[in-house]
């Protein structure tokens, strides 16, 4: 609890004690007036001074002005407990609102805490501490245990573990070694590392995330904009209604002034729109805070509203549902053991830098004696021809087998098939596929459980590869061999059918689709800068299961906001009518205003709870 929150709590307790004393202590009218006045001032002095400042600035019709007029009128009618009660319950509502905002801010502040204060850079052989904004791309940084990584870069010396929980919501440490990418905003924990900066601070992950958080409040949901317009017209109309209620019956129908002034004050009390103007934005703010605790950055209330309405999810394949790196799925040997076939293929492929060749070498895992390989030649679009132990071998696709005269056969598995032949003698083949992320299937199943039945996968890969991935993930709608502009056209086609589409991607070629979709979702801080900037929601790690979580958070937040909207307007309308007919006293009016606000604020706080 902050110092300001503790101060407010002490005021509430003091005002409550005074109000209770005024209610139970037998005393004369004067003492009652003094005790309740003390309670009123302790609880509401900031409301009164705020109203005065608004009047001086020419802004009359806000909640503090209305509350001040209504409560001072209650004092004039000698309804001291009611006047003090209004201020007391208002402050209780404000206290719970401050608690809710504080908790949400604390969650989002974890993201704001990623800002590095300094950077240690090596210049002319010396270590110099500078502002991160002064570091140039290509310079070498030193990061010691306990320090934040100031800029994105590649580790060129040392190894360590880092804490990236502020970025990803994941508390487990992450190991970094030479060649790994270090993301700004992470905290170095164990070892000293040197990092080669990739870009300037303003282009770093930390800077971009901070900018997104700071600008999130500008993107209001439609329901928030409705509340702003509603309050703009609602308050003046209710004030006019209160004036007519106070003056018309006594002036034209010879009614008692006291009766109708009291009804007008009740009318004014209920008219305060604080339950609406506080609880609705608070619901969205709490939703964003709750999401950030789970490693999901939502760029404003508009993104929450849009995702809650989505009926279709469209995935880019590579880097989103798959790792974007190849791995050996199967080895089928006709004449040798699987280990022998893999050994021959890896020996030949060790001379190639092709991603599929590297995956075969990685699958081998052991030492490859390159001295046994000679005259290795990479044939573009076909594979490798090399002499191994003095024998000619071909390792590549079916076209290379045809060229070698080998009688190859296809595989029942789908993927990239790498055939191996010794001269024209066919030895077998290796199946290589883009590695599917561990949680991709779980994420797809999670979306289906949330009634998202329209799931599409767009891929630039060949038909058999795309269909293989889609089959493993349970995705029925697959479009393959697409160029980036064709992916965008397919998205537009789906949106033209009336679908509310969320596009999920991570690459720079996904940026147009992320911007065009109803909701763009970027995967991970390791995704491209363009994808992160173009999206509405960023999953701070590469875990696809955060997608169902984000959908649940947005749906729940919208449900809470609508509950508060309907509840507040419904109760206020009812109490306004009862007050105008003389069927509601000041205590009912208090519930219609600050009571409703308190309940709405407590309901809004539910948006911060962790979803399962």
Secondary structure, DSSP 8 states (H G I E B T S, - for coil): --HHHHHHHHHHHHHHHHHHHHHHS---HHHHHHHHHHHHHHHHHHHHHHHHHHHHTT---SHHHHHHHHHHHHHHTT-HHHHHHHHHHHHHHHHHHHHHHHHHHHHHHHHHTT--S-EEEEETTEEEEE-GGG--TT-EEEE-TT-B--S-EEEEE--EEEE-HHHHS--S-EEE-TT-EE-TT-EE-SS-EEEEE-S-GGGSHHHHHHHHHHHGGGS--HHHHHHHHHHHHHHHHHHHHHHHHHHHHHHHH---HHHHHHHHHHHHHHH-THHHHHHHHHHHHHHHHHHHHTTEEE-SHHHHHHHHT--EEEEESTTTTEEEEEEEEEEEESSS-HHHHHHHHHHHHTT---HHHHHHHHHH-S---GGGEEEEEEETTTEEEEEETTEEEEEE-HHHHHHHT------SS-SEEEEEEETTEEEEEEEEEEEE-TTHHHHHHHHHHTT--EEEEE-SS-HHHHHHHHHHHT--EEE-S--HHHHHHHHHHHHHTT--EEEEE-SGGGHHHHHHSSEEEEE-TTS-HHHHHH-SEEESSS-TTHHHHHHHHHHHHHHHHHHHHHHHHHHHHHHHHHHHTT---HHHHHIIIIIHHHHHHHHHGGGGS---
